[in-house]
């Protein structure tokens, strides 16, 4: 019977000691480099920190991306933002012209001005 109590206590302790996920872990700092690029007509953002995490998440070497779904009020050249991002759903990709620099796209899930 003591073994059952110890097992129960051990399981309870293991679950109660888990750290809460840090909500800032998925937030990244970016700057708006262009509000309307010539190829896709989308904002171009550049990541300002956590480069290795960005490259790991996007599987790309670049730190500049076309921003799909960025709120128009935030789309001001030079604005520094804090964003959460993901992959662009295939049905949302735009046809881009073959002029200028082409950037890979990311979907903006959440965005706010950097404090």
C-alpha positions as CSV (number, residue, x, y, z in Angstrom):
1,X,0.0,0.0,0.0
2,X,2.9,2.4,0.8
3,X,4.3,1.8,-2.7
4,X,1.0,2.9,-4.3
5,X,1.0,6.1,-2.1
6,X,4.6,6.8,-3.1
7,X,3.8,6.2,-6.8
8,X,0.8,8.5,-6.6
9,X,2.9,11.2,-4.7
10,X,5.7,10.9,-7.3
11,X,3.3,11.4,-10.2
12,X,1.6,14.3,-8.5
13,X,4.9,15.9,-7.8
14,X,6.1,15.4,-11.4
15,X,3.1,17.1,-12.9
16,X,2.9,19.9,-10.4
17,X,6.6,20.9,-10.9
18,X,6.4,21.4,-14.7
19,X,7.2,25.0,-15.7
20,X,4.6,27.0,-17.4
21,X,5.6,27.7,-21.0
22,X,7.0,31.2,-21.4
23,X,4.5,33.1,-23.7
24,X,7.4,35.3,-24.9
25,X,9.2,32.3,-26.3
26,X,7.2,32.5,-29.6
27,X,7.6,36.3,-29.9
28,X,10.2,37.7,-32.2
29,X,11.4,41.3,-32.8
30,X,11.3,42.5,-36.4
31,X,11.5,45.7,-38.3
32,X,9.5,46.7,-41.4
33,X,12.0,47.2,-44.2
34,X,9.5,47.8,-47.0
35,X,5.8,48.4,-46.9
36,X,5.1,47.1,-50.4
37,X,7.8,45.2,-52.2
38,X,7.9,45.3,-56.0
39,X,7.6,41.5,-56.6
40,X,4.7,40.6,-54.3
41,X,3.2,43.8,-53.1
42,X,3.7,42.6,-49.5
43,X,5.5,44.1,-46.5
44,X,9.1,43.0,-46.1
45,X,10.2,42.4,-42.5
46,X,13.6,41.5,-41.1
47,X,14.2,39.7,-37.8
48,X,16.3,41.6,-35.3
49,X,17.1,38.8,-32.8
50,X,17.2,35.1,-32.1
51,X,18.5,34.4,-35.6
52,X,19.2,30.7,-35.0
53,X,15.7,30.1,-33.7
54,X,14.2,31.9,-36.8
55,X,16.3,29.9,-39.1
56,X,15.4,26.7,-37.3
57,X,11.7,27.5,-37.4
58,X,11.6,28.6,-41.1
59,X,14.2,26.3,-42.4
60,X,15.7,29.2,-44.4
61,X,19.0,31.1,-44.1
62,X,17.5,34.5,-44.6
63,X,16.2,36.9,-42.0
64,X,14.1,38.9,-44.4
65,X,10.6,37.7,-45.3
66,X,7.4,38.8,-47.0
67,X,4.8,39.3,-44.2
68,X,1.4,37.8,-45.0
69,X,-1.5,39.0,-42.9
70,X,0.3,42.0,-41.3
71,X,-2.3,44.5,-40.0
72,X,-2.2,47.6,-42.2
73,X,-2.0,50.0,-39.3
74,X,1.4,48.4,-38.3
75,X,2.8,48.4,-41.8
76,X,5.0,51.5,-41.5
77,X,8.5,51.5,-42.8
78,X,10.9,51.5,-39.8
79,X,8.3,50.2,-37.3
80,X,9.8,47.7,-34.9
81,X,7.3,45.0,-34.0
82,X,7.0,42.0,-31.8
83,X,5.4,39.2,-33.7
84,X,4.3,35.5,-33.6
85,X,4.5,33.8,-36.9
86,X,3.9,30.6,-38.8
87,X,3.8,29.1,-42.2
88,X,1.7,30.6,-44.9
89,X,-1.2,28.3,-45.9
90,X,-0.7,27.3,-49.5
91,X,-4.1,28.9,-50.5
92,X,-2.9,32.3,-49.3
93,X,0.3,32.5,-51.4
94,X,0.3,35.3,-53.9
95,X,1.6,35.1,-57.4
96,X,4.8,37.2,-57.4
97,X,6.5,38.8,-60.3
98,X,10.0,37.8,-61.2
99,X,11.4,41.3,-60.7
100,X,13.3,42.6,-57.7
101,X,14.4,40.4,-54.8
102,X,12.1,37.5,-54.0
103,X,11.6,36.8,-50.3
104,X,10.1,33.7,-48.7
105,X,6.8,34.3,-47.0
106,X,5.7,33.9,-43.4
107,X,2.2,34.3,-41.9
108,X,1.9,36.9,-39.1
109,X,-0.3,35.3,-36.4
110,X,0.0,38.2,-33.9
111,X,1.8,41.6,-34.0
112,X,2.2,44.6,-31.9
113,X,4.5,47.6,-31.8
114,X,7.7,47.0,-29.8
115,X,7.7,49.0,-26.5
